[in-house]
Amino acid sequence: MSELPNFLRKLPYLFYALALVLGGWRFLNEWSLVEATYAYSNFGDEASSFAHSIGRSSAIYWGVSDAFYLISSGALLHVLIAIYDKMKGPAE
């Protein structure tokens, strides 16, 4: 077996950084969309407040969901690299 390239060993850390950037970006995009959509709504106080709450919770959900997906992808790469290192035998 050949040695893994160095960039593959550093790839999980790229996923962790992307989780922060893209998860935060998704959250901010969704949040600003909700704020812009319901800023001038005239549904009435209670309905407008409820719509705002649902939109905000959706923004939080999608931001966390995207970040968790990327973090779990990085963790999976860490596990696969550890398995490769454990199973690596002498080169043929």
C-alpha positions as CSV (number, residue, x, y, z in Angstrom):
1,M,0.0,0.0,0.0
2,S,1.2,3.5,-0.7
3,E,1.1,6.3,1.8
4,L,-1.8,8.7,1.7
5,P,-1.0,12.2,0.3
6,N,-0.7,14.9,2.9
7,F,-3.6,16.9,1.5
8,L,-5.9,13.9,2.2
9,R,-4.9,13.9,5.8
10,K,-5.7,17.6,6.1
11,L,-9.0,17.4,4.2
12,P,-11.2,16.8,7.4
13,Y,-10.1,20.1,8.7
14,L,-11.3,21.8,5.5
15,F,-14.7,20.2,6.1
16,Y,-14.7,21.7,9.7
17,A,-13.9,25.1,8.4
18,L,-16.5,24.9,5.7
19,A,-19.1,23.9,8.3
20,L,-18.5,27.1,10.1
21,V,-18.5,29.3,7.0
22,L,-21.3,27.6,5.1
23,G,-23.5,26.9,8.1
24,G,-23.3,30.5,9.2
25,W,-23.8,31.7,5.7
26,R,-26.9,29.6,5.3
27,F,-28.3,30.8,8.6
28,L,-27.7,34.4,7.8
29,N,-29.3,34.1,4.4
30,E,-32.4,32.4,5.7
31,W,-32.6,34.8,8.6
32,S,-32.4,37.9,6.4
33,L,-34.9,36.5,4.0
34,V,-37.4,36.0,6.8
35,E,-36.8,39.5,8.1
36,A,-37.2,41.0,4.7
37,T,-40.3,39.0,3.9
38,Y,-42.2,39.8,7.1
39,A,-40.9,43.3,7.7
40,Y,-44.0,44.9,6.3
41,S,-46.5,42.2,6.7
42,N,-50.0,43.1,7.7
43,F,-51.4,39.8,8.8
44,G,-52.2,41.2,12.2
45,D,-50.0,41.1,15.3
46,E,-50.4,37.5,16.3
47,A,-50.2,35.9,12.8
48,S,-47.2,38.1,11.9
49,S,-45.4,37.1,15.1
50,F,-46.1,33.4,14.5
51,A,-44.9,33.6,10.9
52,H,-41.7,35.4,12.1
53,S,-41.1,32.7,14.7
54,I,-41.6,29.9,12.2
55,G,-39.2,31.6,9.7
56,R,-36.6,32.2,12.3
57,S,-36.7,28.6,13.5
58,S,-36.4,27.4,9.9
59,A,-33.3,29.6,9.5
60,I,-31.7,28.1,12.6
61,Y,-32.6,24.6,11.5
62,W,-31.1,24.9,8.0
63,G,-27.9,26.6,9.4
64,V,-27.4,23.9,12.0
65,S,-28.3,21.1,9.5
66,D,-25.8,22.2,6.9
67,A,-23.0,22.6,9.5
68,F,-23.8,19.2,11.1
69,Y,-23.6,17.5,7.7
70,L,-20.2,19.0,6.9
71,I,-18.9,18.2,10.4
72,S,-20.0,14.6,10.1
73,S,-18.4,14.3,6.7
74,G,-15.1,15.5,8.2
75,A,-15.5,13.1,11.1
76,L,-16.1,10.2,8.7
77,L,-12.9,11.1,6.8
78,H,-11.0,11.1,10.1
79,V,-12.4,7.6,10.8
80,L,-11.5,6.3,7.4
81,I,-8.0,7.7,7.6
82,A,-7.6,6.0,11.0
83,I,-8.8,2.7,9.6
84,Y,-6.4,3.0,6.7
85,D,-3.5,3.7,9.1
86,K,-4.5,0.8,11.3
87,M,-4.8,-1.6,8.4
88,K,-1.7,-0.5,6.5
89,G,0.7,-3.3,6.2
90,P,4.1,-3.5,4.6
91,A,4.2,-2.3,1.0
92,E,4.0,-5.0,-1.6
